[in-house]
Amino acid sequence: MPGKKLVIPSSKNEEDEAAWWEKNRVRVEADLRAAMRAGETMSLSDALSRAGRKKTLVPVTLRLPSEDVAAARELADDKGLGYQTYIKLLLHEALQKEAGRMSRK
């Protein structure tokens, strides 16, 4: 079943458009990076389409060392992301990488 397309709204001003892109940037960038790592190319419209798909999210509680959380906060801040979003992105990338390794065996 194809996912719902992410529709770029027509904005009344540049500030609204910038806010929309900031809100959706992480999802678009993650898909583009994953395609690049796999040696594939992906058009921006394909990345936007994939980013618009709704995923079922499950709340999870993890106990992490304070040093790791501090490092995640600092690295996320450098990238302009929230630390939880950054941790989720890292976990997602690591799982994709591991799944790729397992499928090559």
LUMLO-556785 format. One record per residue (C-alpha): residue number from 0; chain; x, y, z. Coordinates in Angstrom, 1 decimal. Layout:
// LUMLO-556785
   resi   chain        x        y        z
    NUM       A        X        Y        Z
...
//
This chain:
// LUMLO-556785
   resi   chain        x        y        z
      0       A      0.0      0.0      0.0
      1       A      1.6      3.3     -1.1
      2       A      2.3      5.9      1.6
      3       A      0.6      9.2      1.8
      4       A      2.6     11.9     -0.1
      5       A      4.1     14.7      1.9
      6       A      2.6     17.8      0.5
      7       A      4.7     21.0      0.5
      8       A      2.2     23.7      1.4
      9       A      2.1     27.0     -0.4
     10       A      3.2     29.5      2.2
     11       A      2.1     33.1      2.6
     12       A      5.6     34.1      3.6
     13       A      9.1     32.9      3.9
     14       A      8.9     32.4      7.6
     15       A      6.1     29.9      7.3
     16       A      7.9     28.0      4.6
     17       A     11.1     27.9      6.6
     18       A      9.2     26.6      9.7
     19       A      7.6     23.8      7.5
     20       A     11.0     22.8      6.1
     21       A     12.6     22.8      9.6
     22       A      9.8     20.6     10.9
     23       A     10.1     18.0      8.1
     24       A     13.9     18.3      7.5
     25       A     15.0     15.3      9.6
     26       A     12.7     12.8      7.9
     27       A     13.7     14.0      4.4
     28       A     17.5     14.0      5.2
     29       A     17.3     10.5      6.8
     30       A     15.9      9.0      3.7
     31       A     18.4     10.8      1.4
     32       A     21.3      9.7      3.6
     33       A     20.1      6.1      3.7
     34       A     19.9      6.0     -0.1
     35       A     23.4      7.5     -0.5
     36       A     24.8      4.9      1.9
     37       A     23.2      2.2     -0.2
     38       A     24.8      3.6     -3.3
     39       A     21.4      4.6     -4.7
     40       A     20.1      7.9     -5.9
     41       A     16.8      9.4     -4.8
     42       A     15.0     12.4     -6.1
     43       A     13.8     15.0     -3.6
     44       A     10.2     14.2     -4.5
     45       A     10.7     10.6     -3.7
     46       A     12.3     11.5     -0.3
     47       A      9.5     13.9      0.4
     48       A      7.0     11.2     -0.4
     49       A      8.7      8.7      1.9
     50       A      8.9     11.2      4.6
     51       A      5.2     11.8      4.5
     52       A      4.3      8.2      5.3
     53       A      2.9      7.7      8.8
     54       A      4.7      5.1     10.9
     55       A      3.4      3.5     14.0
     56       A      5.4      4.8     16.9
     57       A      5.8      2.8     20.1
     58       A      6.9      4.7     23.3
     59       A     10.1      3.2     24.8
     60       A     11.9      4.0     28.0
     61       A     15.7      3.4     28.1
     62       A     18.2      4.0     30.9
     63       A     21.3      5.4     29.3
     64       A     24.6      6.5     31.0
     65       A     24.5     10.3     31.7
     66       A     27.7     10.7     29.7
     67       A     26.0      9.3     26.6
     68       A     23.0     11.5     27.0
     69       A     25.3     14.5     27.5
     70       A     27.2     13.6     24.3
     71       A     23.9     13.1     22.4
     72       A     22.6     16.5     23.6
     73       A     25.8     18.2     22.4
     74       A     26.0     16.5     19.0
     75       A     22.3     17.0     18.4
     76       A     22.6     20.7     19.3
     77       A     25.4     21.0     16.7
     78       A     23.0     19.6     14.1
     79       A     20.1     21.7     15.2
     80       A     18.1     18.7     16.4
     81       A     16.5     17.6     19.7
     82       A     18.6     15.0     21.5
     83       A     15.8     12.4     21.5
     84       A     15.3     12.9     17.7
     85       A     19.1     12.5     17.2
     86       A     19.2      9.3     19.3
     87       A     16.2      7.9     17.3
     88       A     18.0      8.8     14.1
     89       A     21.2      7.1     15.2
     90       A     19.3      3.9     16.3
     91       A     17.4      3.8     13.0
     92       A     20.6      4.1     11.0
     93       A     22.4      1.4     13.1
     94       A     19.5     -1.0     12.7
     95       A     19.4     -0.5      8.9
     96       A     23.2     -1.1      8.7
     97       A     22.9     -4.2     10.9
     98       A     20.0     -5.5      8.8
     99       A     22.1     -5.0      5.7
    100       A     24.9     -7.0      7.2
    101       A     22.6     -9.8      8.2
    102       A     21.0    -10.0      4.7
    103       A     24.5    -10.5      3.1
    104       A     25.2    -13.6      5.2
//
